[in-house]
Amino acid sequence: MYQINYNQPVHVHFIGIGGISMSGLAAVLLEEDFTVSGSDTKRSSLTDWLKGKGASVVYEQSASNITDDIDVVVYTAAIHPDNPEFAAAREKGIPMLSRAELLGQLMRNYRTSVAVAGTHGKTTTTSMLAHLMMAGNLDPTISVGGILPSIEGNIRIGASEVFLTEACEYTNSFLSLSPKIGIILNIEADHLDFFRDLDDIRHSFRLFAEKIHTDGSLIIDSRIPNLDYITAGLPCRTVTFGLCSGDYHAADITYDENGFASFTLIKNNIPAGRYHLSVPGEHNISNAAAALAAGDLLGIPYEKMAAGLADFKGTDRRFQKKGEVSGITIIDDYAHHPTEIEATLHAAAKYPGNTIWCVFQPHTYSRTKSLLEDFVKALSLADRIVLADIYAAREANDPSISSSMLCEKLVSRGKDAWYFPSFQEIEDFLMENCAPGDLIITMGAGDIVTVGEDLLK
């Protein structure tokens, strides 16, 4: 595999440079004096930002963009072999790296790299840890999978030897990484369009754990079933965390009027400081325990971690308050897996408000079909449920599953549930039926966020 060395800058070309993750990695290379070029299908604020930093960007993908001075080409999983630039690079024999492989190569240039993995919670926990690192003056380079307001984007370029990133399991991307500290938040059935089953997913997480440096640490939730399968025989150190159990866990949990928790961190049965969250939900206490465990291993003082954690007010699309209209509060959340939905709705139950309306857009046919009963159970926690059509993402239409089928199952359970084929119908229905004091949560990984934004307009 081609090796990226910060001491030997070369010319890197990105196919699809305008993507949120690709643009961030391109910016890191620009900061290290690499020559960066790239293509995308359209101009955006991200491509303008990169051009301002010195990147060369074109807005069509053509074989002519693959010039002989390019040393390595980077591509995403969305780029197929018939892409003209991909084909031209292969024909010329230019070394090629996937986005995940490039991320792994970048991490090798830092003395301390931290990767946050798990079926869900990665973006929030990475963002929490980013706040701890910045409060502790570690000056990290950060790559996060969402927009973090405190760094005004998804990337922060630091000047230290510390690198923090998310580690996504889909298509086994995280197996391209070899971190000093690896965090596993949870392991559940998801992405079953790629993985065969839960055992296949667990096997990949075991392989991820094996890639942690031998002098490094695995931080893992103590509640993961059959934990020994992941941890047994690892050469690295294993540290556990959890809500109420593990080497690092919470005690004396209280909640304020916004549903924000305060808790005492217990480290190896000894109190290790009092912490306050500025984001709601019991699941975020667990996420915080993982972040605090990592911060402690990195030597960040407790008082610095407490300040950093209190300063974290969430990332975009993670229980994000969008505003109020006619006395109705509108929240948006990225949850698209049953466990995430349950966590979000439990958090909503502690949030000020009357009736909880969950406006849910299922994400991918395969996930909806394979986890249908789990979705029914999770969505039933809301007082009223409004369903939009399935967001297909990378998949072709599957007539054997639909949002109307999910709606029928909810109604058969005695829930107040409705399905509408258009966002406009959903918006009209909500404005006619919601009352002052109600809480609307637009939920899903697709474009359902626009429903709440339209209501606010």
N, C-alpha and C positions, 0 to 999 in steps of 0.2 A: 504493500500500500504506500502511496505517495506520502512523504513526511513533510509536514509544515513546520518550519523552523523560524522563529522570530528573528534570529540572527542572520538569516539569509532570505530577505524579502524577494518574492517572485511575482509574476503576473497571474492573478486568479480571475477567472471568468465565471459569473454566476448565471445560470439559466433560470429565470424567474427571480431576479434580484429584488423585486418589489414586495415579496412576501414578508410578513412580520418577523419571522425567524431568520430568513436568509438576509434581510437587510441589516439585522443586528450583527450577524457574523461578519458581513462585509464591512461594517463600520469598525469592528475590532481590528480587522486586517488593515484598513486604511490608517488607523491610529498607529499601527506597527510598521508603517511606511511601505506596505505592499502596494503594487499597482493593481487596481480593481476595475474590472469592467463587468457589464452585465446587460441582460435584455429582459424585457417584460412586455406584456400585451398592451399595457396602458400606463400612462403617466399617473403618478400619485404623490401625495405629500411625502411618502417614504423615499420614492425615487428622487424627488427634488432635494430632500435632505441629504441623500447620498451624493448627489451631484455637487452640492455645496461643500461636501467634505473632500471632493476630488475624484469621485468615481466617474467613469464614462458609461453612460446608460443609453441604450437605444430601445425604441418601442415597437419592435417587431422581432420575431425569432427567425433568423435566417442563417443558412450555412456560411454565408459570407462574413458573419460576425465572429466566426472561429478562425482567427488569424494565427499566423505561424509564431508570433511572439508570446502566445499564451502558454504558460507552464502547466497549469492544472485547471480543470473545469469542474464546477460544483453544480449539482442538480438536486431537485427534491423528488419525493416519491410520486408526485403528480406528473413528472416528466417521463414520457415513454420513449422507447428506442426509436420510434419513427419520428420523433421531434427532429427537425432539420439540424439544429445545433448539436444535439446529442449524437446524431448519426455522423455529422462532420467531424466531431472530436474523436469519435471512435475510429473513423476512417483514417484520420491523421495520426492516430496512435498517441494522442495527448492523454496523460494521466487524468483519471476522473475519480471524484469523491462524491458520495451522497452527502446530503446536509448533515446527517448524523455522524458520518465518518469525519467530516470536517470539524464538527464540534469536538469529537474525541481527539483529533489532532491538535486543536487549539488548547485543550485542557492539559496536554502534555508539556506545554510551555510554562506552566505555573507550578510552584512548589506545593501549594495546597489547593486541591480541587475538591469541590463538594457537589454531589449530584443527588437530587431529590426524586425518588421514584415512588410509584404506588398507583393503584387503579384510579384513585381520585384524591383531591386535596393537594396536588403537586404545586399548582400555581400559588395558592394561598400560603402554604408552608414555605415555599421558596421565597415569597415576598416577606413573610415574617422574619425569616433568617436574614434576608437582605437588610432589614431594618436593624436587627441586632448587630450585624457586622458593621453597618455604617455608624451606629451609635458607639460601637467599640473602636472606631477609628481604624478599621482594618483596610479601608479603601479598596473594596473588592471590585472586580469585574463581574457583572451580573447579566445573565441571560434568562429571562422569565417568560412564561408562555402567555402572559396577558399584559395589559397596560397598568403599570404601577405608577400612580400619580407622583410619588416622591422622587422618582427618577425620570419623570416626564416621558415615559415610554416603556419599552420592553428590554432595553439594553442600558447598561451603565459601564463605562470604561474606566477602570481604576488604574492606579500606578503601582499596585502592590503585587505580591506573588500569590494572591488569593483569587480563585475563580469559582463562581456559584452558578449552577444551572439546574433546570428541570431535566429529568431523564424519562422519556416517554417509552412505554413498552410496546406500542403499536408497531407492527412489522419488525419487532425486536430491535428498534432503533437504539435502545439503551445499551445493547451489547457492544456498541462501538465505543463506549466510554470506559475509562479505567480511573475512577476517582480515588482520592485519598480518604474521603469520608463519603460513604453511601448511606442514604436514608431510604427505608422501605416503609411507607405509611400504612399500606393495606394491600391485600391480594384478593381480588374477587373476579367473578366471571364478567368479562367484557371483551369487546372487539372479536366477537366470535365469527366474524367474517374472515379473520386471519388465524386466530388460535382454534384448535380443535375443541378444547374443553378447558375446564378449570385446572386440571392436572397439567395440561400443556402450558398454561399461563404460569403456574407455580414453578414448572421446570425452567422457564425463561428467567423468572426472578431469582432462582437459585444460581443460574449462570451469571446474572448481574452481580450477585453477592460475591461470586468467585473472582470477579474482575477487580474488586477493591484491592488496593495496595496491601501487601502483606504486613506493612508497618502502619496500616490505617485502621479505620473502624467502620463497622456496620451498625447503624442505629435503626432498630426495627421494633414495630409494635408488638408488645408481649401477647396481645390477644389474637394474633394470626393463628388459625388452626394448624396443628401439626408443625409447630415452629421449628422443631429440630430438623425437619427436611431442608429448610432454608439455611440453617445456621451450623449444623453438625459438621465438624472437620474443617471449618474455614480457617485459613492461616491468619486472618485479620482478627482484631478484637471485636467482640459483639457486645453492644449496649442496648438494653431494652427501654421502651417508654410505653406509656399508656395513660388512659384517663384516670384510673384508680389503682393501677398496678404497674410494675416495671421498675428498673433502676431509677428512672425519672418519671414521676407521676404527680398528679394534683391532689390536694387535700383542702379541706375547709373552703369549699366552693360556695360563693355567694353571687347573686345577680343584682344589677341595678335596674332602674326603671326602663332602660332601653334593651334589657336582655343581655347586657354585657357582663361577662363573668370576671370575678376576682378570685384568686386562689393562691395557696401556698405550694411552691414546688418542693417535692420531697426527693432528695437525691440519696440513694442508698440508705433509706430510713432516717435521714437527717434533714430538717428544714433548710431550704436553700433560697430563701427570699420570697417576698410577696409580689404578685404580678397582677396587673389589670389589663383586660382586653378592651379594645375599642371596636370590636366586631362581634356580632351575636353568634350564639349557637354552642351547644356542648361539644360538637365535633371540633370547633376551633380551640377548645381547651387541649384536646389531644394533639392537634396540629402544633399548638404552642409548646407542648411538652417536648415534641420532636425537635423543634427549632431551638429550644433552650438547651436540650442535651447537646446538640451540635455546637451551639455557642459556648457552652461550658468546655467542651473538648478543644475549642479554638482559643480558650483562655480569656474570653470576654468577662469582665467583672459583672457580678450580679446586678449592681445598681445601673450599669450601662445597659444591660439586657432589659431590665425593667422599664427604663426610659424608652428604649427602642420599640419594645412590644406595645407599650401604651400609645406610641406615636403611629403605629400601623392602623390605618383606618380602612383597609381593604384594597382590592384591585377592582378594575372595571369588570362588571358583569358577575361579581360575587357578592350577593345580597347587597346590591348597590341601590341606594335610594335615588330615584330619578327625579322625584318631586311630588307635588300634590295638585289635584284638580278637583274642585267642588267638594273639598273636605276628604277626598279619597287619596290615600297614600299609594304611590306606585313604586314597587321594588323590581329590580331585574336580577336574574340569577342564571348562571351558565349550567346549572345542574341538568344532566341528561342521562344519568344512570340511577336506578332505583335507590341505591344507598345514598347518593347525593341528594336526591329529592327528599327522602326521609329526613336527612340532616337539616336541609333548608326549611322544611315545613315545621320541624320541631323548634328551630330557631324562631320562626315566624310566630309560633304559639306564645313565645315570651315577649314578643314585640307589641307595643301599644297598638290596639286596633280591635275592631269588632269582628266582622265576617272575613275569613281568609279566602280569597279567590285565587286559584292557581290556574294560570293561562299557559298551558303546556303544549309545546311543539316537539313530538318525538323526533329523535335523531337517528336516522338510518333504519331501513326495513329490517335488517338482520338483527339489530339490537332489540327493536320493538318486538319482533317475533319470538326470539329466544328467551326474552325476559318478561314476556307479557304479564304473567301472573304477579311477578314482582312489581311491575309498574302499577298494576291495579291496587296492590296492597299499599304501596308508597303514596300514590296520589290520593288514596282514601283518607289521608290525614288532613287534607284540605276540607274546608266547609263546602266549597263549591268548585267544580272543575270545568274549565272550558278548553276544548281540544282543537288544535289546528292540524292541518294535514302533516304527514310525516315529511321531515326534511331529508331528502334522499342523500345529500352530500355526494359521496363517491359511487353510490350504488344505482343500479337500474331499477325501474319500477317493479314491485313484487305485489301482484294482485291478491296474494293469499293473506296479506296483513294490511290493516288500515287503521286510521284514528277512529273511524266510526265503530270498528270492532272493539277497540279499547273502551270507547264511550259506552257501548252496550253492556260490557262487563261491569263497568262502574255503576251504571243504572241498576243492573241486576242485584248489586250489593246494597241497594237503597240509597246510593249517593246522588246528589244533585249534580248531574253532568250533562254537558251539551257539546256537540261537535258542529263546527261551521267550516265550510270549504274555503272561505276567504277571510283575510285580515279585516277588511272593511265590515263584514258581518259581525265579526268578533267585537270590534270597537263599538259598533252601534248597540249590540246586545249589552255590553258592559255599561255603557252610559245610561241605558234605560233601566238597568237592574241593580247597579251598585248604589250604596247609600253613604252619606257622610260618615266617616269613622271606619269604613271598610279598608282592607288592605288587598291590593292587587299585586300578585307576583307573576311577571312574565318569565317563563322558564324554558330553557333549552339551549342547545349549542348552535342553532341556526339563526334565522333573522327575526325571531319572535320579538326581540327587543324593540322593533319598530312599532309594535302595537302600543306599548306604553308611551313611547315618544310621540306618537300621533295623538294619543289622548291628551297629553300635556300641551300640545299645540292648540 
